[in-house]
Amino acid sequence: MSDARPIGLFDSGIGGLTVLKALSAELPNENYIYFGDTARAPYGNKSSGSVTQYAEQTTRFLLRQNVKALIVACNTVSAVAMARIEELAGDIPVFEVISPLVEDVSAFLKGREHARIGVLATRRTVASRQYPEAIARRAGETIQVEQIACPLFVNLVEEGIWHDQLAEAAVDHYLSVWRQNTPDAVLLGCTHYPLLKPLIEAYLPQATVLESGPALSRVVAEALARSDMRHEDTGGSRIFYCTDALDTFVDAAVSFLGEAATNTTQIHLKDIECI
């Protein structure tokens, strides 16, 4: 059986395209619908109530597109709104980005009793303490977890500035505390941050830098296979929606995905706020 229904995924802006890229590599035959809430990005500085409200609206929109699975391609939403999203989704499987990344770092830590893990994330994700608590449950209390909120990283990526001197200065601003005492691994706890991964790796060459996209993609592939929900026919499609700055979104998609996002529609907020 081949299930051609699309996989829906969403983020506060363009960062979730890093997850879409990983999913497309792992599951190239699937059909995807991506929703970027560019009008209200970034979510990382918003209240939990606002983030949950935005996530509810986007979830309802994607469910109306008859998706077979829902990917929360945003760490902030994954940290504060999963219970509500799962409630709305009902029988539709929902996948978030935090647990797969924690599993990856647990594999990295195998056989180690003591280690230091750094987490780079938005203010809201840091405040939720989802990563330290999940790592403690999975890998033990002896693992030291240090978090740094890096709000400027999202703005830089949304503006397409992730490989010049301004981005380098932001990396130095946030990570200088680790320059002389580098963690064993650094988790990119925001789906925007993989665009800055080369700069982070160059700045902290002794650290292993992990991101959520590849880990999540493996989890989704295994889950769809178990449920006989894979789309086996070739030629998967991509449909994109954004809530503002259509031209900027399309340009960013080329940089993120390496190809044009030709099938992109801008949706006005009033059209999803009343869903």
BELRASUL-V713082 format. One record per pair of residues at least 24 apart in sequence whose C-alpha atoms are under 7 Angstrom apart, sorted by the first residue. I is the first residue (numbers start at 1). J is the second residue. D is the distance in whole Angstrom. If there is no record, write none. Layout:
# BELRASUL-V713082
i:I j:J d:D
i:I j:J d:D
This chain:
# BELRASUL-V713082
i:1 j:228 d:7
i:2 j:229 d:7
i:2 j:230 d:6
i:2 j:231 d:5
i:2 j:232 d:5
i:3 j:229 d:5
i:3 j:230 d:6
i:3 j:231 d:5
i:4 j:31 d:7
i:4 j:231 d:5
i:5 j:31 d:7
i:5 j:66 d:7
i:5 j:67 d:6
i:5 j:68 d:6
i:6 j:30 d:7
i:6 j:31 d:5
i:6 j:32 d:5
i:6 j:33 d:6
i:6 j:67 d:5
i:6 j:68 d:6
i:7 j:31 d:6
i:7 j:32 d:5
i:7 j:33 d:6
i:7 j:67 d:5
i:7 j:68 d:6
i:7 j:69 d:5
i:7 j:70 d:6
i:8 j:32 d:6
i:8 j:33 d:5
i:8 j:34 d:6
i:8 j:62 d:6
i:8 j:67 d:6
i:8 j:69 d:6
i:8 j:70 d:5
i:8 j:71 d:6
i:9 j:33 d:6
i:9 j:34 d:5
i:9 j:35 d:6
i:9 j:70 d:6
i:9 j:71 d:4
i:9 j:72 d:6
i:9 j:73 d:6
i:10 j:34 d:6
i:10 j:35 d:5
i:10 j:36 d:6
i:10 j:71 d:7
i:10 j:72 d:6
i:10 j:73 d:5
i:11 j:35 d:7
i:11 j:36 d:5
i:11 j:37 d:6
i:11 j:72 d:7
i:11 j:73 d:5
i:11 j:74 d:5
i:12 j:36 d:6
i:12 j:37 d:5
i:12 j:38 d:6
i:12 j:40 d:7
i:12 j:41 d:5
i:12 j:42 d:6
i:12 j:43 d:6
i:12 j:74 d:7
i:13 j:37 d:5
i:13 j:38 d:4
i:13 j:41 d:6
i:13 j:42 d:7
i:14 j:158 d:7
i:14 j:249 d:7
i:15 j:191 d:5
i:15 j:192 d:4
i:16 j:73 d:5
i:16 j:74 d:6
i:16 j:191 d:5
i:16 j:192 d:7
i:17 j:256 d:6
i:18 j:191 d:6
i:18 j:213 d:7
i:18 j:256 d:6
i:19 j:73 d:6
i:19 j:213 d:4
i:21 j:257 d:6
i:22 j:213 d:5
i:22 j:214 d:5
i:22 j:217 d:6
i:23 j:217 d:5
i:26 j:217 d:6
i:27 j:221 d:7
i:28 j:236 d:6
i:29 j:231 d:6
i:29 j:232 d:6
i:29 j:233 d:6
i:29 j:234 d:5
i:29 j:235 d:6
i:29 j:236 d:4
i:30 j:231 d:5
i:30 j:236 d:5
i:31 j:236 d:5
i:31 j:237 d:5
i:31 j:238 d:6
i:32 j:237 d:6
i:32 j:238 d:5
i:32 j:239 d:6
i:33 j:238 d:6
i:33 j:239 d:5
i:33 j:240 d:6
i:34 j:239 d:6
i:34 j:240 d:5
i:34 j:241 d:6
i:35 j:240 d:6
i:35 j:241 d:5
i:35 j:242 d:6
i:36 j:241 d:6
i:36 j:242 d:5
i:36 j:243 d:7
i:37 j:242 d:6
i:37 j:243 d:5
i:38 j:242 d:6
i:38 j:243 d:5
i:38 j:244 d:5
i:39 j:243 d:5
i:39 j:244 d:5
i:42 j:154 d:7
i:43 j:76 d:7
i:44 j:76 d:6
i:44 j:122 d:5
i:44 j:123 d:6
i:44 j:124 d:5
i:44 j:125 d:7
i:45 j:123 d:6
i:45 j:124 d:6
i:48 j:80 d:6
i:51 j:77 d:6
i:52 j:80 d:7
i:52 j:81 d:5
i:56 j:85 d:6
i:57 j:272 d:6
i:57 j:273 d:6
i:57 j:275 d:7
i:59 j:85 d:7
i:60 j:275 d:7
i:61 j:272 d:7
i:68 j:92 d:6
i:69 j:93 d:5
i:69 j:94 d:6
i:70 j:94 d:5
i:70 j:95 d:6
i:71 j:95 d:5
i:71 j:96 d:6
i:72 j:96 d:5
i:72 j:97 d:7
i:73 j:97 d:6
i:73 j:191 d:7
i:74 j:190 d:7
i:74 j:191 d:6
i:75 j:125 d:7
i:75 j:189 d:6
i:75 j:190 d:5
i:75 j:191 d:7
i:76 j:124 d:6
i:76 j:125 d:5
i:79 j:125 d:6
i:79 j:128 d:6
i:79 j:130 d:6
i:97 j:212 d:6
i:97 j:216 d:6
i:100 j:212 d:7
i:100 j:215 d:5
i:100 j:216 d:5
i:101 j:211 d:7
i:101 j:212 d:5
i:101 j:215 d:6
i:102 j:134 d:7
i:102 j:135 d:6
i:104 j:215 d:7
i:106 j:138 d:7
i:106 j:139 d:6
i:113 j:142 d:7
i:114 j:142 d:6
i:114 j:143 d:5
i:115 j:143 d:5
i:115 j:144 d:6
i:115 j:184 d:6
i:116 j:143 d:6
i:116 j:144 d:5
i:116 j:145 d:6
i:116 j:183 d:5
i:116 j:184 d:5
i:117 j:144 d:6
i:117 j:145 d:5
i:117 j:146 d:6
i:117 j:183 d:5
i:117 j:184 d:6
i:117 j:185 d:5
i:117 j:186 d:6
i:118 j:145 d:6
i:118 j:146 d:5
i:118 j:147 d:6
i:118 j:183 d:6
i:118 j:185 d:6
i:118 j:186 d:4
i:118 j:187 d:6
i:119 j:146 d:6
i:119 j:147 d:5
i:119 j:148 d:6
i:119 j:186 d:6
i:119 j:187 d:5
i:119 j:188 d:6
i:119 j:189 d:6
i:120 j:147 d:6
i:120 j:148 d:5
i:120 j:149 d:6
i:120 j:150 d:6
i:120 j:187 d:6
i:120 j:188 d:5
i:120 j:189 d:5
i:121 j:148 d:7
i:121 j:149 d:5
i:121 j:150 d:6
i:121 j:188 d:7
i:121 j:189 d:5
i:121 j:190 d:5
i:122 j:149 d:5
i:122 j:150 d:6
i:122 j:151 d:5
i:122 j:190 d:7
i:123 j:149 d:5
i:123 j:151 d:7
i:150 j:174 d:7
i:153 j:193 d:7
i:154 j:192 d:6
i:157 j:192 d:6
i:160 j:252 d:7
i:162 j:195 d:6
i:162 j:196 d:6
i:168 j:199 d:7
i:171 j:200 d:7
i:179 j:204 d:7
i:182 j:206 d:7
i:182 j:207 d:7
i:183 j:207 d:6
i:184 j:208 d:6
i:185 j:209 d:6
i:186 j:210 d:6
i:187 j:211 d:6
i:239 j:263 d:5
i:239 j:264 d:6
i:240 j:264 d:5
i:240 j:265 d:6
i:241 j:265 d:5
i:241 j:266 d:6
i:241 j:267 d:7
i:242 j:266 d:5
i:242 j:267 d:6
i:243 j:267 d:5
i:243 j:268 d:6
i:243 j:269 d:6
